[in-house]
């Protein structure tokens, strides 16, 4: 479903204030998800680099 259509549906169904609250809540959840994924990927890459460094030092 297109984001514009979804917003339009929200606006039609309820008052614009509720739609704004929903939009802010959705944005917050989306932002948190992006941060979690970013931190996870960064942690994995740092762990990978540390493992490579250990392997180089040992050889």
PyMOL Python script that loads the backbone (N, CA, C, O; Angstrom):
from pymol import cmd

cmd.read_pdbstr("""\
ATOM      1  N   UNK A   1       0.846  -1.204   0.000  1.00  0.00           N
ATOM      2  CA  UNK A   1       0.000   0.000   0.000  1.00  0.00           C
ATOM      3  C   UNK A   1       0.881   1.255   0.000  1.00  0.00           C
ATOM      4  O   UNK A   1       1.880   1.329   0.716  1.00  0.00           O
ATOM      5  N   UNK A   2       0.494   2.221  -0.806  1.00  0.00           N
ATOM      6  CA  UNK A   2       1.284   3.449  -0.925  1.00  0.00           C
ATOM      7  C   UNK A   2       1.140   4.305   0.331  1.00  0.00           C
ATOM      8  O   UNK A   2       0.067   4.348   0.933  1.00  0.00           O
ATOM      9  N   UNK A   3       2.201   4.978   0.722  1.00  0.00           N
ATOM     10  CA  UNK A   3       2.192   5.782   1.943  1.00  0.00           C
ATOM     11  C   UNK A   3       1.155   6.903   1.862  1.00  0.00           C
ATOM     12  O   UNK A   3       0.465   7.185   2.841  1.00  0.00           O
ATOM     13  N   UNK A   4       1.048   7.537   0.701  1.00  0.00           N
ATOM     14  CA  UNK A   4       0.074   8.612   0.517  1.00  0.00           C
ATOM     15  C   UNK A   4      -1.353   8.125   0.696  1.00  0.00           C
ATOM     16  O   UNK A   4      -2.172   8.791   1.330  1.00  0.00           O
ATOM     17  N   UNK A   5      -1.647   6.955   0.132  1.00  0.00           N
ATOM     18  CA  UNK A   5      -2.981   6.363   0.255  1.00  0.00           C
ATOM     19  C   UNK A   5      -3.280   6.021   1.711  1.00  0.00           C
ATOM     20  O   UNK A   5      -4.402   6.199   2.187  1.00  0.00           O
ATOM     21  N   UNK A   6      -2.263   5.528   2.408  1.00  0.00           N
ATOM     22  CA  UNK A   6      -2.421   5.171   3.822  1.00  0.00           C
ATOM     23  C   UNK A   6      -2.713   6.416   4.648  1.00  0.00           C
ATOM     24  O   UNK A   6      -3.593   6.405   5.509  1.00  0.00           O
ATOM     25  N   UNK A   7      -1.969   7.497   4.381  1.00  0.00           N
ATOM     26  CA  UNK A   7      -2.200   8.766   5.081  1.00  0.00           C
ATOM     27  C   UNK A   7      -3.597   9.296   4.795  1.00  0.00           C
ATOM     28  O   UNK A   7      -4.283   9.780   5.696  1.00  0.00           O
ATOM     29  N   UNK A   8      -4.015   9.202   3.538  1.00  0.00           N
ATOM     30  CA  UNK A   8      -5.342   9.673   3.134  1.00  0.00           C
ATOM     31  C   UNK A   8      -6.426   8.899   3.878  1.00  0.00           C
ATOM     32  O   UNK A   8      -7.419   9.472   4.324  1.00  0.00           O
ATOM     33  N   UNK A   9      -6.221   7.596   4.003  1.00  0.00           N
ATOM     34  CA  UNK A   9      -7.167   6.732   4.711  1.00  0.00           C
ATOM     35  C   UNK A   9      -7.265   7.149   6.179  1.00  0.00           C
ATOM     36  O   UNK A   9      -8.357   7.239   6.740  1.00  0.00           O
ATOM     37  N   UNK A  10      -6.097   7.404   6.792  1.00  0.00           N
ATOM     38  CA  UNK A  10      -6.066   7.846   8.189  1.00  0.00           C
ATOM     39  C   UNK A  10      -6.798   9.174   8.354  1.00  0.00           C
ATOM     40  O   UNK A  10      -7.560   9.361   9.302  1.00  0.00           O
ATOM     41  N   UNK A  11      -6.557  10.096   7.419  1.00  0.00           N
ATOM     42  CA  UNK A  11      -7.176  11.420   7.493  1.00  0.00           C
ATOM     43  C   UNK A  11      -8.686  11.333   7.321  1.00  0.00           C
ATOM     44  O   UNK A  11      -9.429  12.066   7.973  1.00  0.00           O
ATOM     45  N   UNK A  12      -9.146  10.436   6.441  1.00  0.00           N
ATOM     46  CA  UNK A  12     -10.574  10.283   6.206  1.00  0.00           C
ATOM     47  C   UNK A  12     -11.260   9.635   7.399  1.00  0.00           C
ATOM     48  O   UNK A  12     -12.353  10.037   7.799  1.00  0.00           O
ATOM     49  N   UNK A  13     -10.608   8.633   7.958  1.00  0.00           N
ATOM     50  CA  UNK A  13     -11.228   7.844   9.019  1.00  0.00           C
ATOM     51  C   UNK A  13     -11.394   8.627  10.313  1.00  0.00           C
ATOM     52  O   UNK A  13     -12.424   8.525  10.980  1.00  0.00           O
ATOM     53  N   UNK A  14     -10.383   9.407  10.665  1.00  0.00           N
ATOM     54  CA  UNK A  14     -10.423  10.111  11.937  1.00  0.00           C
ATOM     55  C   UNK A  14     -10.015  11.568  11.758  1.00  0.00           C
ATOM     56  O   UNK A  14      -9.681  11.997  10.653  1.00  0.00           O
ATOM     57  N   UNK A  15     -10.045  12.311  12.832  1.00  0.00           N
ATOM     58  CA  UNK A  15      -9.649  13.711  12.755  1.00  0.00           C
ATOM     59  C   UNK A  15      -8.162  13.835  12.450  1.00  0.00           C
ATOM     60  O   UNK A  15      -7.396  12.895  12.661  1.00  0.00           O
ATOM     61  N   UNK A  16      -7.763  14.996  11.954  1.00  0.00           N
ATOM     62  CA  UNK A  16      -6.361  15.197  11.572  1.00  0.00           C
ATOM     63  C   UNK A  16      -5.432  15.116  12.772  1.00  0.00           C
ATOM     64  O   UNK A  16      -4.270  14.734  12.628  1.00  0.00           O
ATOM     65  N   UNK A  17      -5.930  15.474  13.964  1.00  0.00           N
ATOM     66  CA  UNK A  17      -5.089  15.398  15.168  1.00  0.00           C
ATOM     67  C   UNK A  17      -4.679  13.952  15.442  1.00  0.00           C
ATOM     68  O   UNK A  17      -3.516  13.675  15.735  1.00  0.00           O
ATOM     69  N   UNK A  18      -5.639  13.037  15.344  1.00  0.00           N
ATOM     70  CA  UNK A  18      -5.338  11.614  15.541  1.00  0.00           C
ATOM     71  C   UNK A  18      -4.356  11.118  14.493  1.00  0.00           C
ATOM     72  O   UNK A  18      -3.453  10.338  14.795  1.00  0.00           O
ATOM     73  N   UNK A  19      -4.539  11.578  13.249  1.00  0.00           N
ATOM     74  CA  UNK A  19      -3.645  11.182  12.161  1.00  0.00           C
ATOM     75  C   UNK A  19      -2.224  11.671  12.440  1.00  0.00           C
ATOM     76  O   UNK A  19      -1.252  10.956  12.194  1.00  0.00           O
ATOM     77  N   UNK A  20      -2.114  12.896  12.955  1.00  0.00           N
ATOM     78  CA  UNK A  20      -0.796  13.463  13.288  1.00  0.00           C
ATOM     79  C   UNK A  20      -0.138  12.642  14.395  1.00  0.00           C
ATOM     80  O   UNK A  20       1.049  12.325  14.322  1.00  0.00           O
ATOM     81  N   UNK A  21      -0.918  12.303  15.416  1.00  0.00           N
ATOM     82  CA  UNK A  21      -0.395  11.489  16.520  1.00  0.00           C
ATOM     83  C   UNK A  21       0.088  10.135  15.999  1.00  0.00           C
ATOM     84  O   UNK A  21       1.166   9.669  16.369  1.00  0.00           O
ATOM     85  N   UNK A  22      -0.721   9.504  15.133  1.00  0.00           N
ATOM     86  CA  UNK A  22      -0.340   8.220  14.531  1.00  0.00           C
ATOM     87  C   UNK A  22       0.939   8.361  13.718  1.00  0.00           C
ATOM     88  O   UNK A  22       1.824   7.508  13.778  1.00  0.00           O
ATOM     89  N   UNK A  23       1.025   9.456  12.952  1.00  0.00           N
ATOM     90  CA  UNK A  23       2.188   9.692  12.095  1.00  0.00           C
ATOM     91  C   UNK A  23       3.448   9.857  12.938  1.00  0.00           C
ATOM     92  O   UNK A  23       4.500   9.314  12.602  1.00  0.00           O
ATOM     93  N   UNK A  24       3.338  10.615  14.048  1.00  0.00           N
ATOM     94  CA  UNK A  24       4.481  10.820  14.949  1.00  0.00           C
ATOM     95  C   UNK A  24       4.882   9.497  15.591  1.00  0.00           C
ATOM     96  O   UNK A  24       6.068   9.182  15.681  1.00  0.00           O
ATOM     97  N   UNK A  25       3.894   8.720  16.039  1.00  0.00           N
ATOM     98  CA  UNK A  25       4.175   7.419  16.657  1.00  0.00           C
ATOM     99  C   UNK A  25       4.864   6.494  15.664  1.00  0.00           C
ATOM    100  O   UNK A  25       5.832   5.816  16.006  1.00  0.00           O
ATOM    101  N   UNK A  26       4.357   6.470  14.422  1.00  0.00           N
ATOM    102  CA  UNK A  26       4.940   5.636  13.367  1.00  0.00           C
ATOM    103  C   UNK A  26       6.374   6.077  13.086  1.00  0.00           C
ATOM    104  O   UNK A  26       7.270   5.245  12.944  1.00  0.00           O
ATOM    105  N   UNK A  27       6.582   7.386  13.007  1.00  0.00           N
ATOM    106  CA  UNK A  27       7.918   7.929  12.761  1.00  0.00           C
ATOM    107  C   UNK A  27       8.891   7.560  13.864  1.00  0.00           C
ATOM    108  O   UNK A  27      10.045   7.223  13.600  1.00  0.00           O
ATOM    109  N   UNK A  28       8.416   7.624  15.117  1.00  0.00           N
ATOM    110  CA  UNK A  28       9.259   7.275  16.264  1.00  0.00           C
ATOM    111  C   UNK A  28       9.659   5.807  16.207  1.00  0.00           C
ATOM    112  O   UNK A  28      10.831   5.471  16.380  1.00  0.00           O
ATOM    113  N   UNK A  29       8.685   4.932  15.964  1.00  0.00           N
ATOM    114  CA  UNK A  29       8.957   3.489  15.875  1.00  0.00           C
ATOM    115  C   UNK A  29       9.935   3.205  14.744  1.00  0.00           C
ATOM    116  O   UNK A  29      10.869   2.418  14.898  1.00  0.00           O
ATOM    117  N   UNK A  30       9.707   3.865  13.593  1.00  0.00           N
ATOM    118  CA  UNK A  30      10.569   3.684  12.423  1.00  0.00           C
ATOM    119  C   UNK A  30      11.992   4.155  12.729  1.00  0.00           C
ATOM    120  O   UNK A  30      12.963   3.494  12.364  1.00  0.00           O
ATOM    121  N   UNK A  31      12.105   5.304  13.402  1.00  0.00           N
ATOM    122  CA  UNK A  31      13.416   5.845  13.775  1.00  0.00           C
ATOM    123  C   UNK A  31      14.165   4.917  14.709  1.00  0.00           C
ATOM    124  O   UNK A  31      15.358   4.673  14.528  1.00  0.00           O
ATOM    125  N   UNK A  32      13.464   4.398  15.712  1.00  0.00           N
ATOM    126  CA  UNK A  32      14.075   3.468  16.671  1.00  0.00           C
ATOM    127  C   UNK A  32      14.554   2.215  15.943  1.00  0.00           C
ATOM    128  O   UNK A  32      15.649   1.722  16.212  1.00  0.00           O
ATOM    129  N   UNK A  33      13.738   1.698  15.024  1.00  0.00           N
ATOM    130  CA  UNK A  33      14.109   0.498  14.262  1.00  0.00           C
ATOM    131  C   UNK A  33      15.384   0.743  13.460  1.00  0.00           C
ATOM    132  O   UNK A  33      16.272  -0.109  13.425  1.00  0.00           O
ATOM    133  N   UNK A  34      15.475   1.914  12.814  1.00  0.00           N
ATOM    134  CA  UNK A  34      16.670   2.251  12.029  1.00  0.00           C
ATOM    135  C   UNK A  34      17.902   2.312  12.931  1.00  0.00           C
ATOM    136  O   UNK A  34      18.961   1.794  12.574  1.00  0.00           O
ATOM    137  N   UNK A  35      17.767   2.941  14.096  1.00  0.00           N
ATOM    138  CA  UNK A  35      18.886   3.050  15.042  1.00  0.00           C
ATOM    139  C   UNK A  35      19.332   1.665  15.499  1.00  0.00           C
ATOM    140  O   UNK A  35      20.529   1.378  15.538  1.00  0.00           O
ATOM    141  N   UNK A  36      18.371   0.805  15.846  1.00  0.00           N
ATOM    142  CA  UNK A  36      18.691  -0.555  16.306  1.00  0.00           C
ATOM    143  C   UNK A  36      19.441  -1.323  15.220  1.00  0.00           C
ATOM    144  O   UNK A  36      20.456  -1.964  15.494  1.00  0.00           O
ATOM    145  N   UNK A  37      18.938  -1.257  13.990  1.00  0.00           N
ATOM    146  CA  UNK A  37      19.594  -1.949  12.873  1.00  0.00           C
ATOM    147  C   UNK A  37      20.997  -1.383  12.649  1.00  0.00           C
ATOM    148  O   UNK A  37      21.948  -2.137  12.445  1.00  0.00           O
ATOM    149  N   UNK A  38      21.120  -0.063  12.688  1.00  0.00           N
ATOM    150  CA  UNK A  38      22.416   0.586  12.491  1.00  0.00           C
ATOM    151  C   UNK A  38      23.426   0.178  13.545  1.00  0.00           C
ATOM    152  O   UNK A  38      24.568  -0.152  13.224  1.00  0.00           O
ATOM    153  N   UNK A  39      23.006   0.199  14.808  1.00  0.00           N
ATOM    154  CA  UNK A  39      23.893  -0.184  15.911  1.00  0.00           C
ATOM    155  C   UNK A  39      24.289  -1.650  15.793  1.00  0.00           C
ATOM    156  O   UNK A  39      25.444  -2.004  16.029  1.00  0.00           O
ATOM    157  N   UNK A  40      23.336  -2.501  15.428  1.00  0.00           N
ATOM    158  CA  UNK A  40      23.613  -3.936  15.268  1.00  0.00           C
ATOM    159  C   UNK A  40      24.647  -4.168  14.176  1.00  0.00           C
ATOM    160  O   UNK A  40      25.604  -4.919  14.367  1.00  0.00           O
ATOM    161  N   UNK A  41      24.450  -3.514  13.020  1.00  0.00           N
ATOM    162  CA  UNK A  41      25.390  -3.663  11.904  1.00  0.00           C
ATOM    163  C   UNK A  41      26.765  -3.124  12.282  1.00  0.00           C
ATOM    164  O   UNK A  41      27.783  -3.735  11.956  1.00  0.00           O
ATOM    165  N   UNK A  42      26.799  -1.982  12.968  1.00  0.00           N
ATOM    166  CA  UNK A  42      28.061  -1.380  13.399  1.00  0.00           C
ATOM    167  C   UNK A  42      28.770  -2.314  14.372  1.00  0.00           C
ATOM    168  O   UNK A  42      29.979  -2.520  14.267  1.00  0.00           O
ATOM    169  N   UNK A  43      28.026  -2.879  15.315  1.00  0.00           N
ATOM    170  CA  UNK A  43      28.598  -3.815  16.283  1.00  0.00           C
ATOM    171  C   UNK A  43      29.171  -5.040  15.605  1.00  0.00           C
ATOM    172  O   UNK A  43      30.248  -5.509  15.970  1.00  0.00           O
ATOM    173  N   UNK A  44      28.452  -5.563  14.613  1.00  0.00           N
ATOM    174  CA  UNK A  44      28.923  -6.739  13.880  1.00  0.00           C
ATOM    175  C   UNK A  44      30.195  -6.426  13.102  1.00  0.00           C
ATOM    176  O   UNK A  44      31.136  -7.219  13.105  1.00  0.00           O
ATOM    177  N   UNK A  45      30.230  -5.269  12.433  1.00  0.00           N
ATOM    178  CA  UNK A  45      31.407  -4.909  11.639  1.00  0.00           C
ATOM    179  C   UNK A  45      32.610  -4.667  12.550  1.00  0.00           C
ATOM    180  O   UNK A  45      33.733  -5.028  12.198  1.00  0.00           O
ATOM    181  N   UNK A  46      32.384  -4.055  13.727  1.00  0.00           N
ATOM    182  CA  UNK A  46      33.476  -3.815  14.678  1.00  0.00           C
ATOM    183  C   UNK A  46      33.993  -5.135  15.234  1.00  0.00           C
ATOM    184  O   UNK A  46      35.200  -5.316  15.389  1.00  0.00           O
ATOM    185  N   UNK A  47      33.080  -6.060  15.535  1.00  0.00           N
ATOM    186  CA  UNK A  47      33.480  -7.380  16.027  1.00  0.00           C
ATOM    187  C   UNK A  47      34.266  -8.111  14.947  1.00  0.00           C
ATOM    188  O   UNK A  47      35.265  -8.769  15.239  1.00  0.00           O
ATOM    189  N   UNK A  48      33.816  -7.994  13.699  1.00  0.00           N
ATOM    190  CA  UNK A  48      34.510  -8.622  12.573  1.00  0.00           C
ATOM    191  C   UNK A  48      35.908  -8.064  12.407  1.00  0.00           C
ATOM    192  O   UNK A  48      36.853  -8.817  12.175  1.00  0.00           O
ATOM    193  N   UNK A  49      36.052  -6.744  12.525  1.00  0.00           N
ATOM    194  CA  UNK A  49      37.366  -6.106  12.409  1.00  0.00           C
ATOM    195  C   UNK A  49      38.280  -6.548  13.548  1.00  0.00           C
ATOM    196  O   UNK A  49      39.469  -6.785  13.339  1.00  0.00           O
ATOM    197  N   UNK A  50      37.720  -6.658  14.754  1.00  0.00           N
ATOM    198  CA  UNK A  50      38.502  -7.104  15.911  1.00  0.00           C
ATOM    199  C   UNK A  50      38.998  -8.529  15.688  1.00  0.00           C
ATOM    200  O   UNK A  50      40.147  -8.844  15.999  1.00  0.00           O
ATOM    201  N   UNK A  51      38.138  -9.388  15.153  1.00  0.00           N
ATOM    202  CA  UNK A  51      38.526 -10.775  14.870  1.00  0.00           C
ATOM    203  C   UNK A  51      39.639 -10.824  13.832  1.00  0.00           C
ATOM    204  O   UNK A  51      40.579 -11.609  13.957  1.00  0.00           O
ATOM    205  N   UNK A  52      39.530  -9.978  12.800  1.00  0.00           N
ATOM    206  CA  UNK A  52      40.559  -9.921  11.756  1.00  0.00           C
ATOM    207  C   UNK A  52      41.883  -9.465  12.362  1.00  0.00           C
ATOM    208  O   UNK A  52      42.935 -10.025  12.053  1.00  0.00           O
ATOM    209  N   UNK A  53      41.831  -8.450  13.223  1.00  0.00           N
ATOM    210  CA  UNK A  53      43.045  -7.946  13.877  1.00  0.00           C
ATOM    211  C   UNK A  53      43.690  -9.026  14.731  1.00  0.00           C
ATOM    212  O   UNK A  53      44.910  -9.190  14.712  1.00  0.00           O
ATOM    213  N   UNK A  54      42.874  -9.765  15.480  1.00  0.00           N
ATOM    214  CA  UNK A  54      43.386 -10.856  16.322  1.00  0.00           C
ATOM    215  C   UNK A  54      44.036 -11.918  15.440  1.00  0.00           C
ATOM    216  O   UNK A  54      45.113 -12.422  15.760  1.00  0.00           O
ATOM    217  N   UNK A  55      43.381 -12.256  14.327  1.00  0.00           N
ATOM    218  CA  UNK A  55      43.914 -13.267  13.404  1.00  0.00           C
ATOM    219  C   UNK A  55      45.256 -12.812  12.828  1.00  0.00           C
ATOM    220  O   UNK A  55      46.181 -13.614  12.701  1.00  0.00           O
ATOM    221  N   UNK A  56      45.364 -11.528  12.479  1.00  0.00           N
ATOM    222  CA  UNK A  56      46.615 -10.994  11.927  1.00  0.00           C
ATOM    223  C   UNK A  56      47.715 -11.026  12.989  1.00  0.00           C
ATOM    224  O   UNK A  56      48.854 -11.390  12.695  1.00  0.00           O
ATOM    225  N   UNK A  57      47.378 -10.650  14.208  1.00  0.00           N
ATOM    226  CA  UNK A  57      48.366 -10.634  15.298  1.00  0.00           C
ATOM    227  C   UNK A  57      48.861 -12.044  15.614  1.00  0.00           C
ATOM    228  O   UNK A  57      50.037 -12.241  15.918  1.00  0.00           O
ATOM    229  N   UNK A  58      47.963 -13.016  15.540  1.00  0.00           N
ATOM    230  CA  UNK A  58      48.320 -14.397  15.901  1.00  0.00           C
ATOM    231  C   UNK A  58      49.208 -15.037  14.846  1.00  0.00           C
ATOM    232  O   UNK A  58      50.069 -15.855  15.171  1.00  0.00           O
ATOM    233  N   UNK A  59      49.003 -14.665  13.566  1.00  0.00           N
ATOM    234  CA  UNK A  59      49.745 -15.320  12.488  1.00  0.00           C
ATOM    235  C   UNK A  59      51.192 -14.834  12.419  1.00  0.00           C
ATOM    236  O   UNK A  59      51.955 -15.287  11.566  1.00  0.00           O
TER     237      UNK A  59
END
""", "prot")
cmd.dss("prot")
cmd.show_as("cartoon", "prot")
cmd.util.cbc("prot")
cmd.orient("prot")
